[in-house]
Amino acid sequence: MTGTRTRDRTVLTATSPIDVLHADDLRRAAGPEGSLAAALQVLLPSFNFPRQSNSGAADHVRAAQLRGMSPDQVLVLVNGKRRHTSAVVNLESKTGKGTNPVDFSALPLGAIKRVEVLRDGAGAQYGSDAVAGVINVILDDAAQGGEAVATGGAYRTRFAPTGQRLTDGQATELQLEHGWRLAEGFLRAGVELGHRNGTNRAGLDGLPFFEAQTEANVAMQGRRNYVAGDPETDKQALWLNGALALDGGHQAYAFGTWSRRDSVGAAYFRYPDSEANPGRRYPQGYRPETIGRSDDLSLVAGVRGPLVGWELDTSLAYGRNDFRFGVRRSLNASLGDASPTRLDLGRHAFSQLGANLDLSRPLAIGLARPATLAVGADLRREAFRSQAGDEASWIAGPLQAPPGAQAGPGLAPADEADRSRRVAGVYADLSADLGERWFAQAATRYDHYSDAGGAGTGKLSARWQPAPQWALRGALSSSFRAPSLAQSAFSYSVANYGDGGVLSQVRTLPVDSEAARGLGARPLKPERSRQVGLGLTAQPLRGMSVTLDVYRIDVKDRITLSERFSSPALSALLPGVEGVNFFTNAVDTRTRGADLVAQWQGKAAQGDLQLSAAASASHTRIRRTEPLPAALAGLGVSGLPVGLEEANTLTTAAPRQRQVFSAQWTGAAWGGLLRATRHGKTTRVFDFGDGFTPTQTYGATWQLDAELEWRPTRQWALAVGGLNLTNRYPDRSSDDIAYFGNLPYDVLSPIGFNGAYWYARARYSF
């Protein structure tokens, strides 16, 4: 099980909290997106997967959080092997701004047998990123039989801001998988196809006061000119998982996934009479659409078996993510009529090649039962590359109008990056039953990054069972997260014409560039964390289990994207530059929280009944913020490296509390599920400049989900269901935040802003 090298642990006997979610649970909870992260959002109170809209690349690659931590502070494994991250760096998102975490949507949902979620720091066991925990995806390994699953659904809602009844977000998905029993092994493979229409929950346009109040612009008032919703998406995926027996009790294994996802995101409306629409090329104004293509590949092959008294597992893994970003229904205003309307904004690629060796064996150390000793090593090469977009997407043309693509601009050649690094890690892990009531585990690890240096981590955990019905468990650990290559190398420029027609840029500088160093930037250090956890497990009744875990996570040197720095002296030092920002280790945080899970299984109404209640609560506060670098202060820049909005993201933008209550009954031919979720309150803080910082706290919201399944034969299962059946929406945003009525709901609301979703599913097993 995830989090331990021994083979006799269960959810209740582990030293750290673990959730186990099976394929049927994930399928029922996946909703219109049909993704693993969407299902985890529904099933795990400590997991947050907020939507994004009008947020650049974040419309296409959504970030997820565990225990309220940053999206890149959770490690994702597939069959116990490290998964590669996405290539894109989100600069316009709220949650996960400046991160490039794993893209959960690239994992085919139909490939999954179960998911194990370790809610504890595990850097000493798995290396970088395992600060908030570990999500281990176990692929389906059934050696025979198969199934075909077809799902369709749509949102059906009454949308109060416009008084409309809307039906959109229509989604269809087909999953097909089959297993073959080989002479000395098995092979299982599958394919997934899916399409989802976009949604729109924009309000009626009140026309911003800073737009020209011309007749053509005023005529746009009262219309739905904007889009706020989920992107249109097409996806295809393939996967395989197999093993073959070898001589000497060894087994060769291989597994892999491939996916392609095309998506269409939203951008703000450009009015007919605006500098972004020269010569009224779009007579009625226009709303650019961002377009993204994400190609994702992962392949792993290895051998496991006995080796002179040890159990061996060695493997070679390759992972790659390519993200291509563009825009359509747009233009480069500075090129006038010569501008194309569809532009390539750039490409980003991340690859990871790794080899690992794991060895474990029983070890006699004078106890009643042998201990388990595990040692191992990892080697990886990681590479990040960004390529410029079309020239028209970034160039400043002959007209004195906004240069670069609208809803862009594209990546310029001067901002291209090509960087790689080597990573090496070694670990040792010892676990043992110290008596009839005690189990203890100790782990230590050292990792070295060729660009960021080394980090040593450790973990001590134990479980004490004074009585058969209950036990105490606890853990002390240290973890780390190395800065990603993209965070170290990323560069981006936005140009505009200022006073007097002078062209200037706002630049995101690579932290190790000469310009950034001259402004006081320092090479990024690994984030380091210390975590303490204490838990109680109990089985008070037959078929019932309860776990309660409290924790504290201290993170030092968190990596964030700084505020934009600007001053006349800075512009004089860097001619043509109006402002800059860069990544920095500027913040220390402390997160406190608690997780409660209670489950009961038994017989009822001639069937099996499962009842569960799960609750999560966490609170993050900033303990320290670095002062402004002296070089910037000397140029007349004021403030702190981390501003109000980023502080809000780190502390109160994610829900502090969530509770999930569910009941599932399964009979001979019928089955049903009822689930109620309470999403806790969230707070949003905006900084629009000149001291205007509107703030709003959105209240807690209840969500009701249900499903009814009928199995007329052993092969067929037909189901209908709904998510958010009562059509609940979050609180309306205040006038200061709703952008002149166009964005009536907060896009980050944990309940979403699309209303009720209804679906039907047919499954045929053979």
N, C-alpha and C positions, 0 to 999 in steps of 0.2 A: 504494500500500500504506500501511496505517496507520503513522504516524510519519514520513512524508516526503511532500513535495509533488511530487517527481519521479515519472516514470512508468516508469522502467526498473530499479527496485530489486526484488530478490527476497528470500526469507528469508535466503539466504546472503550476499547483497551489501548488505543493510541495515546501518546503523551501530548499530542496537540490536536486541536479541533479540526475535524475533516468532514466535509459533506460529500455524499455519493449520490449522483443523479443518473438515472438510467434512461435509455433511449426513448421509451414511451413517455416519460415525464418531459423530456426535452421537446419531443414532437408536439405535445399538447400545448406547450407554452411558447412556441417559436413565433406565433403570430404571422402578420403579413410579410415580414422580412425573411422568415424562415431561417434565421441564423442562430448560431450557438449563443452569442452574446445576448440576443433578444430573449432567448429562453432563460438564461442565467439571471437576467434582470427580473424576470417574473418569479423565479423559484428561490433565489437567494437574497435575503434582506440586505446583506452586506455588499451586494454587487450593484453597481450603478452604470447604466448605458444610455446616457442622455442623447436626445436628438440634436441635430444642428441644422440650421437653414440660413441661407444667405451668408455662408461662412467659408467661402472659397473651397479649398481641398477638403475641409472637414465635412462638407456635404457628402463627400464620396467615401471617405474613410473615417468611420466613427470611433472614438476612443471610449474605453471602459475603465471603471474604477473598482477597486476592492478595498473595503474598509475606509473609504473616503480618501485614500491616498492617490498619488498621481498615476495616470494610466501606464507609465513606463516603470512603475515600481511593483509590478506583478509579473512573475515568470510564467510562461506558458510552455508546457511540454506536450508532446504527442508520443504515446507509448513510452513515456519516460525520457524522451530525447528532446533537447532544447529546440524550440521553434524559432525561426527567424522573425524579425520585426518587419514592419512596413517601411517603404522607402520615403514616403512623403512626410514633410515637416509641416504641421498645421500652424500657420501664423495668424489665422483669422478666427480660430475657434475660441470658445470660452473654456470648456473643460479640455485639458490636455494641450493647451497652447504651448507651442514649442517642443512638443514631444513627437516621437514616431514609434508608437507601441505596436504590438502584434495586431494584425487585422483579423479579428475573429470571424468576420463574414467570409473569409477565404477558406474556412474549414467546412467541408460538406457535412451538413447535419445528419444525413442518412448514413454516413460512414461511422458514426459514433455508437459504441456499445455502452459506455458510461463515461462520466466525468467525475474526477476526484478533485475537490477543492480544499487545499490545505490553507487554513486561515491562521498562519503563523509565519514569522520570519524564518527563512530557510537558506540564507546565504552560505552557511557552513556546509550545507549538503549539496546545493545545486549551483552556487556561484552568483554572479551578478544578477540584479533585478528582483530577487525574491525577498523584497522588503515587506510588502503587505501580505504576501503569500504566494502559493503556487497553484496553477490550474493545469491538471494533467488529463489530457484527452486520450481515452483508451479506444482504439478502433475495433470495429466488429471483426470477430475471428471465427464466426460460425462456419464449420467445414462443409456444410451442405445446405441445400434449400435456398430460397430467395424470396423476395417480395417486391411488389410494385406499389407505390403510394402516389396518389394524385390528390392534390389539395387546391381548393379555390376559395376565394373570399373577397370581401370588399368592406370599406367603411360606409356606414349609413348613419347619418347624424343630422341633428338640427343645430345649425350654426348661428348662435344668438347675435353676434356682431353684425351680420348682414340679414338676419331673418330668413335664411335659406335652409332648405333641406337638401343636403349634399350626399351624393353617392360617388365615391372616387377611391383611389388607391386599390383598384381591382388587382388581385394577385393570383397567379396560377403557378403551380410547381409540380414537377414530376420527378420521382425518385425511383430508380431501378437498381437492384443489387442481387448478386447471386454468389453462392459458394460452391467450390469444387473440392471434394476429398481426393487428394493425391495418394499415390501408393505409400509415401512416407511423409505426408504433410497435408497442407491445405492451401487454397488460394481463394480469396474473396475479393470481389471488385464491384464497383458501382458507378452510376452516372446520375447527375442531377441537372435539371434544366428549370429555369424559373424566369418569370417576368412579373414586374410590378409597376403599375401606373403611379404617377406622382399624386400627391395630395396638395390642397391649397386651403390654408386657413387665414389668409390675409383679410383685413378689414377694408372699409371704404376709405378712399384717399381723401385726406383733408388738405392736401397741397402744402408742403413745407413753406414757411414764411421766407426762407432764404432763396427760394426759387423765384425767377422772374414772374411777376403777376400779370402776364400777358393773356390775351383772349384765348390763345391756343392752350396755354397751361391751365388756366382757370377751368376750361372745358373738361379737364381731366378729373376735377373734383367729383367725389361721390361714386367713382368707379373703383373696381378692384384691379388696380394697376400692378400690384406687387404679388409675390408668391411667398408664402411661408408654409412649409410642409416637407414631406418626405420626397426624396428624388425618385424619378423614374429609373428603374433598374432592370437590366437583363443580365442573367448569369448562367454560366455553364461550369460544371465541375466533374472531375473524374477522380477516382481513388482506388487503391488496392492495398491488400494486407495479406501476407502469406508467410509460410514457413516450410522447411524441408529438412527431414532428418538426415544426419550425416553419420559417418562411422564414429565409433567411440563414444556414443551417447551425446554427440554434439548436434546442434540444430542451427541451420542457416535461416535467417529471416530477412524480410524486406517489406517496406510499406512506403506509400507515397500519396500525395494529393496534388492536384492541379486545378486551378480555377481561373476563370476570366469573368470580370464584372464590368459592364458598361453602365454608366449612370449619368443623369442629367440633373444638375443642381440649379439653384436660383441665385439671382443677383438683384440689386436694387433697380428700380425703374428710372429711366432717363426721360425727362420731359421734352415735349416738342421744341420749346424755345429754351435751350440750354447750351452751354459751351461744349457739352459732350455730344451734341447733335448738330454739327455745322451744316449750314444750308438746308436744315430740316431734311436730311437724308431719309430719316424715318418720320414722315409727316405727323403721325400720331404718337410720337415718342417710341421708346423701345425698352425692353427689359432683357439684358443679356442672359444667356443660359450657359453655365459652366458645364463642361463635359469631361468625364474622367474615364479612363480605362486602367484597370488594375489586373495585371497578370501575375499569378502566384504559383510557385512550384516548390515542392519539397520531396526529397527522395532520401531514404535511409536504408542501408543494408548492413547486416552484421552477423556475428556468430556467437552462440552461447553454449555453455556446457562445462563439463568437469576439466580441470587442469591441475594435476599433481596436488590434489587435496583442496583445491579452490574451486569455486563456481565462477566461471568466466563469462563476461558479456562485453564484447568489443564491437564497435560499429563505425561506419563512415557515413556522414550526413551532409547533404547539400540543400540549401534553401535560397530562394531568390524571389524578390518582389520588384516588379517594374510598374511604375505609375506614370501614365501619360496624361497631361492636363491641357485642356483647351477651352475655347469659348466660341459660341456661335450667336447669331443675331446681335453682333457687336460691331465695333469699328475702332480704329485709331483716329481720333478726331483731328490730330495734327497733320494727318495725311489727306484729309478732305475726301473728295470723291475717289481718290486713288486707293483708299483703304479697302482691304478685303473685309468681309463680314464674319468669316470663320477663321480663327487663328489658333495656331499651336502655341501654348504658353510655356512648354518645356517638358522635360522628362527627368524622372528620378529613378535610380536603381540601387537596390541594396542586395548584397549576396553574402552568404555565410557558408563556409566549408569547414567541417569539423570532424575530428576523430576522437573517440573516447574509449577508455578501458576501465571496466569495473570488475573488481575481484572481491569475493566474499567467502568466508569459511567459518565453521564452528570453531570456537577457541575454548579450550579447557583452562579455567583460571581458578579452580578450586571451589566452584559453586555447584549447587545441586544439578543445574542444567548448564550446558555449554553456552558461553556468550557468542555473539555474532560479531565478527570483525570484517569490516569492508574498507577497502582502499581503492583509489582510482586516480585517473588523470584525464585531462581534456586538453586538446589542442584545437584552435580555431583560427581561421583567417577571415576577416570581415572586410568588406569593401563597399564604399558609397560613391556614387557618381551622379552628377546632375548635368543636363545638357540644355543649351539655350533653346528658346522657342523661335518661331518665325521672326525675321527681322521686323516685320510690321507690328509685331506684338510688343516691342519694347522701344523702338526708335522714336526720336523726336523729329517730326516732319517739318515742312516749311511753314505751316500755319501756326499761329500763336494760340493753340488750343491744347487741351490735355493730351500729352503724348502717351503712347503705349495703348494697349488694348483696354477698352472698358471692361470692368470685372476682371482685370489683370493687375498690372501688366505682366508680360512674359518675362522669363528669365533671360538676362542679357549675357553675351559671351564673357564679359568681364566677371560675371558672378558664377561661372561654371566651377564645379568642384570635382576632384578625382582623388580619393583618399582611401587608404587601406591600413590595416593594423593586424598584429598577431596577438593572440591570447593564449596563455598557458595556465593551467590550474591543476592542483593536486589536492586530495582530501583523504582523511581517515575518519572512520566512524566505528564506534564500539557500543554495543547494546547488550544488556544482560538482565535476567531475572535475578535480583539480589536476594530473593527469598520467596516465600509463598505469596507475599503481599506487595513486594516492591519490584518495579521494573524501571531501569534507568538507561539513558542513552547520552553519549557524548560524541561530538563531532567537531572537527577543525578542518579548515581549508585555507589555501593560499592561491590567489590568482594574480597574474601579472599581465598588464596591458602595455603594449609597446609604446602607446602614446600617452597613457594616463598613469602609469606606474603600477605598483602592487598594492594589494589589500589582503590582510589576514582576517579571518572570521572564525567564530566559534559558537557552539551551542551546547547547553546542558539541559536535559529534560528528564522528568521522572513521573511515575505514577504509583500511588499508594492506595491499596484496596483493603481497608480495615474490616469490611464486611462484604458478603457476596452481592449485596444490592447496590452498593455505592462505592465511589472512589474519588480521590483527589488527583489532579495532574497539574504540572506546572513546567515552565520553560524559561530559560534566560538565553538570549541569543544576540549576536551582532551580525549585521548584513551590510551590503554595500550595493551601489549601482554605479557602474562606470558611465561617464558621459558617452552618448551615442556618437558615432562618426558624423552623423548629420548635424548634431548640435555643435560639434567642434568646427565643422567645415562650411556650414551653410552661409550663403551670401545672397543678398537680394536688394534690388534698388527700385524705388518708385520716383519718377521724375514729374515735375510740374513747373509751370511758369508762375513766378512770383511778381512782386511789385516791380514795375518798370519793364516787364517782359523778360526778366532774367530767369533762365532755366536753372533749376536747382533740384537736388535729389534728397530723399530720405533713405538712408541705407541701413540694412542689417549687416553688420560687419562680422566676418569670421573672427572668433575670439583671439586667435593667434596671429592675425594680420598686423602689419606694421601700424596701420591707422588705429586699430583698436588698442594695441599696446601703448601707443602714444597717449591715449585717453584714459589709461589706468586699468584696462582690462587685463586679467591674468589668466593663464591656462586653466582650463576646467579641471577640477579635482573630482574624484569619485564621491558620490554621496555616501555617508556612513550612518548606520542606524543601530540603535540598541533597543531591544524589545524584552519586555517581561510579561508573562502571561500566567494566569492561575485559573484552573477550571475544576468543575464538579461534574461527575457523571453518575447517573442513578438509574436503577431499574426498580421502581417502587411497586409495580404491579406486573403481572404476567402480560407480556406483549407490549409493555410500555417502557420507553427510555426517555431520559431527560439529560441534557447537557447545558451547562452554564459556564461561559468563559469570559473573563475580564482581561484586559490587556492595556499596555501603554507602549507607544512607539515614539522614540525620539530620533529625529533625523537631523543630521548636521550637514551643512553645505548643500542644501537642495538647489538643484539647477533650475533656473527660471530665465525667461527672456526679459531683459530689463525694460524699463520705461524708455520712451523716446527722449533723448537729450538734445537740447538746442540752445544756442545763444549766439549773439553777434560775433563774439570772440571765437567760438567753435567754427562758425562759417568762415571766418577769416583764416583760421588754421587749416581748414580743409576746403579750399575754394570749390564752389559749386555744390556744396553739401549743406542742406538746411537743418538736418537732424540725423541722429544715429541711434541705434540700439545694438545690443549684443547679449549673448548668453553669459550668465554669471552665477557663481555659488554664493548667493546673497542672503539666504534665509535658513534659519534653523526652526524646526517645528516640533510640537508635541501633540500626539493624538492619543486620546483615551477612549476606550469603548468597551462594550459588552455584547455578547451574542448568546441568545437563548434558543434552544431547539428542543421541542417535546414531540414525541411520536407515540402512537398506539395502533396496534394491529390486532384484529380479532374477527370473529364470525358475526354476521348480522344479516337477517332476511335471506337466508340460504345463499350467502355470498361472503366475500372477503371485504372487510371495511378497514380503511386506513385513515386515521385522523392525525393531523400535524399542526403545530403552531411554532412559528419561528419569528424571532425579533432581533433586531440589530440596532445599536445606538452608538454613535461615535461623535467626538468633538475634537477639532483641530484648532490649535492656536499657534500664533507665531511667537517664538521665544526670543528671537534675535534677528535683526535686519542690519546688514552691513551698511556703513555710511557711504556716501558718495565718494568715489575715488578722488584723491587730492587733485589729480590732473584736471578732472572735469570741474571741480569746485573752483579751481584757479581760473577757469574760463568763464566763470559767472553762471554756471549751471547750478540750479538749486533742486531740492527734493531728495528722494531716496531712489535707489536702483529699482525697488519694487513698489509700485503704486497701489492705489485703492482697488482697482479692478483685479489685479493679480492677487492681492491679499484676500479679496473676496473669493476668488477661485480656490485658493488654498484652504480656506476656513469654513465658509458658510454657503457656498453656491450649491454644494451637493446636499441631499437630505440627510439630516443628522439621525433620523430614526425611520425605520420601516418595519412593519409587522405583516406577516403572511399567515393566514389561517386556511386550511384546506381539508376537505373530506372527499375521499375517493372510494367508491363501492364497485366491486366487480362480481357479477354473477355468471351463470352458465351461458347466457346469451346476451345479457345487457350489462352495461356499465355506465357509470356517471362520475363526474367531477364537479365540485363546487369549491371556489376559492375566493376569499376576500382579502384584499391587501390595503393597508393603510400606509400611504406615502407621507412622510413627515414634512414639516415646513422647510422652505428654502429662502435664502435672501440673495437679492441681486443688487449690486452696486455698480453704477456707471459713472465715469468721469468724462464729461463732455467739454472740459476745459473752462478756464475763467471762473473756477470755483463752483461750477454747476455740477453737482454730484447726486443725482436722484437715486434714492434707495427705496426698495420695496421688499417686504417679507410676504411670501405667498404661503397661505395656510395649508394645513394638512388636508389630504383628499383620500376618500375611499374608492376602491375599484373592485368590481365584482366580475368574476369570470366563471364560465360553466361549460361543460361538454357532456353530451349524451352519445353513447356508442352502442351499436347493435351488431351482433355477430350471427348472421343467419346460418352460416356454415363454418366449418373449421378453417376454411381458406379466406373467407370474406369478413371484413370489419368495416362498417359504415358509421361515420360520426358527424355530428353537427355541433357547433358551439359558438361561443362568442367571448371576446375580451372587452372589458369595460362595458358590460351590458347596460348599465344605467346611464351611459352617455355622459359621464362626468368630465368636466373640464377644470383646469386650474383657475385660480382667481384671475380676473381681468387685470392687465397691466395698467398702471396709472397713465395719465395723459403725458407725463414727462418721459415715460419709457416706451409708450406704444407707437412712437414715431408717427405722429399726426394721424392716428387711427389705423395705420397700415398693418401694424404688428400687435394685435390685441392680446395675444397670449405669449408668455415666456417660452421660448423654444426649448429651454433646458428642463422644463417641468418633468418630474419623474413619471407622472401619469401620461405624459404626452399631450398633444393638443389637436388630435384627430378625431376624438369621440369614439363611438362604439364600432367594433370590428366583428363581422360575422363570417363564419367559414363552414365549409363542408369538406370531408376527407373520406377517401375510399382506399382501402388497403387490401391487396390480394397476396396471400402467402402461398408458396408452392415448394 
